[in-house]
């Protein structure tokens, strides 16, 4: 009789085999993980011992991780985050060295949820927690070719006092992310309870298919790599052709949020210039997303940079406006540049519409080519 290998054992085997080259983990907990799996199966908990990873050594104490564990999820290790001595956050430092992009080892995976994105992309785990204060889930999701969700600000507890950071998740697909949200309810209720991200934005009549959306390649201010923009535009055109999206003619120009984000992060949310930008963008986004419309943009203005640093480019240029405004936003795989780097399509929804955003992302994924697994993932 052939003994079936457990899901946690398979995850641990892949970590042991692949992580020496990828450096996605800072800690791995094999004995504890296997014990948790046995308990989850014995107690017939909803997640049934499914393995996941947590962002950074402190991630095991996060609200999301605690709720997943209560639902029968099994944390197998802590993933890499930016190491000391740098002011830029688009890299990670694993236990064995710097975290590498699974598509191109000479490029970074993005950050700060660097190891979480790599672990998911390489199939070491099917899901990993993250947090997003300026794009820290969406950027590595885009650069590693996986799905990444930033929830509505304030939907789930966050230790970030500035109000910019929100809990997030990285997964192979929106369907897996939806499973995560289902077991991390806002009200801290029993595991498996339906989430209550009130108010859930209702679908207007006739808007379920195709989805009404507004597209912008630069939000009116960002400098975007032309090839990145072309990949995302081609993905949007495919969505339109497949009947998944109906584009609306609305002005998607926003005020550049860079200085306002910096002021809020620095503890000066009442700075007059920051207040003006936030108020102006809130008004513009309300008009853009009116009637349940989605906003589509590239997730990043650039492709993954080398390990020497990002130079003068802000990878956050297209993401941090939604940390200021609090809207839920996701990145899903859109394609590749000619040098083999993944590109992400960012999807933004109205406040509180996290469940609808996930449903929309599943519709978009179904209309796009299936996401590929990187060469660094090895054989299944």
Order of alpha helices (4+ residues) and beta strands (2+ residues): alpha-beta-alpha-beta-alpha-beta-beta-beta-alpha-beta-alpha-beta-beta-alpha-beta-alpha-beta-alpha-alpha-beta-alpha-beta-beta-alpha
